[in-house]
Amino acid sequence: MKKNKISKDWVNKQRRDIYVRKSKLEGYRSRAVYKLKEIDNKFKIIKNGIKIVDLGSAPGSWSQYLSEKSKNSMIMSIDLKEVVGIKNVNHLIGDFLDEQNQVKINNFFCDKLDLVVSDMAVNTTGNKNLDAISTGELTINAMKYSIKNLKKTGCFVSKIFMGSTFNEIVKNCKKNFKEVKIFKPPSSRKDSKESFIICKIIR
Ligand SMILES: C[S@@+](CC[C@H](N)C(=O)[O-])C[C@H]1O[C@@H](n2cnc3c(N)ncnc32)[C@H](O)[C@@H]1O
């Protein structure tokens, strides 16, 4: 498909989408917020007074929700892009795959984490299989980081794409966490290969 056609389709989809309209009315920066809300409603992942990392956070709707929902918590977000300031959220601009940035995150907390959420995704190319592979690499890195840095009672939530890396990620999560669930939130577009993996309690 030509690039112009893809962006026209995208603009039309956005206009028709009820979650886009709702996010504007409710003051969220992206429709993505409803995916995190739906995950939280079902799996109760967000508590008060905890240490949270938000991976791939721009434009910032997940961070907005984390900041509202989690009182007296320490929250750090990271994205390749800048994020306009959000109350109680410390943003790092950079590549999560760069180990130095992971060290910066760990130095900020000086402790193990309670919750890692990742909505990281590469820019879509129009080739859904290729996008799933590239985003799969991001999920694998988020998973490895979480296994190393979460408290025993910690929780890891990540976007996961149906594709060649799906089984490997689920297998690894099951090996390292006691509870592993796959969930496609109702607000996640039906035609997207995206689901979310929710992992609790390190083995
Ligand atoms: C779907 S958007 C996230 C939306 C966000 N959760 C929100 O609610 O506003 C995916 C983000 O992942 C980021 N991303 C992709 N690769 C990354 C990497 N290696 N390190 C950090 N962020 C990355 C992109 O820049 C993009 O902003």
The ligand as an SDF file (V2000), in Angstrom:
LIG
                    3D

 27 29  0  0  0  0  0  0  0  0999 V2000
    2.1870    3.0790   21.0930 C   0  0  0  0  0  0  0  0  0  0  0  0
    3.3200    4.3130   21.5190 S   0  0  0  0  0  0  0  0  0  0  0  0
    3.1070    4.4390   23.2620 C   0  0  0  0  0  0  0  0  0  0  0  0
    1.8620    5.1820   23.6860 C   0  0  0  0  0  0  0  0  0  0  0  0
    1.8680    5.4790   25.1700 C   0  0  0  0  0  0  0  0  0  0  0  0
    1.7120    4.2680   25.9620 N   0  0  0  0  0  0  0  0  0  0  0  0
    0.7800    6.4310   25.5710 C   0  0  0  0  0  0  0  0  0  0  0  0
   -0.1170    6.0090   26.3020 O   0  0  0  0  0  0  0  0  0  0  0  0
    0.8150    7.6020   25.1990 O   0  0  0  0  0  0  0  0  0  0  0  0
    4.8310    3.4560   21.3820 C   0  0  0  0  0  0  0  0  0  0  0  0
    6.0710    4.2500   21.8050 C   0  0  0  0  0  0  0  0  0  0  0  0
    7.1950    3.3680   21.9050 O   0  0  0  0  0  0  0  0  0  0  0  0
    8.3430    4.1780   21.7100 C   0  0  0  0  0  0  0  0  0  0  0  0
    9.5400    3.3670   21.4750 N   0  0  0  0  0  0  0  0  0  0  0  0
    9.7840    2.5410   20.4320 C   0  0  0  0  0  0  0  0  0  0  0  0
   11.0140    2.0020   20.5370 N   0  0  0  0  0  0  0  0  0  0  0  0
   11.5440    2.4730   21.6980 C   0  0  0  0  0  0  0  0  0  0  0  0
   12.8000    2.2770   22.3620 C   0  0  0  0  0  0  0  0  0  0  0  0
   13.7400    1.4750   21.8480 N   0  0  0  0  0  0  0  0  0  0  0  0
   13.0170    2.9410   23.5230 N   0  0  0  0  0  0  0  0  0  0  0  0
   12.0720    3.7610   24.0390 C   0  0  0  0  0  0  0  0  0  0  0  0
   10.8720    3.9830   23.4480 N   0  0  0  0  0  0  0  0  0  0  0  0
   10.6040    3.3500   22.3040 C   0  0  0  0  0  0  0  0  0  0  0  0
    7.9420    5.0290   20.5140 C   0  0  0  0  0  0  0  0  0  0  0  0
    8.7580    6.1710   20.4190 O   0  0  0  0  0  0  0  0  0  0  0  0
    6.4640    5.3480   20.8100 C   0  0  0  0  0  0  0  0  0  0  0  0
    6.3210    6.6110   21.4000 O   0  0  0  0  0  0  0  0  0  0  0  0
  1  2  1  0
  2  3  1  0
  2 10  1  0
  3  4  1  0
  4  5  1  0
  5  6  1  0
  5  7  1  0
  7  8  2  0
  7  9  1  0
 10 11  1  0
 11 12  1  0
 11 26  1  0
 12 13  1  0
 13 14  1  0
 13 24  1  0
 14 15  1  0
 14 23  1  0
 15 16  2  0
 16 17  1  0
 17 18  1  0
 17 23  2  0
 18 19  1  0
 18 20  2  0
 20 21  1  0
 21 22  2  0
 22 23  1  0
 24 25  1  0
 24 26  1  0
 26 27  1  0
M  CHG  2   2   1   9  -1
M  END
$$$$
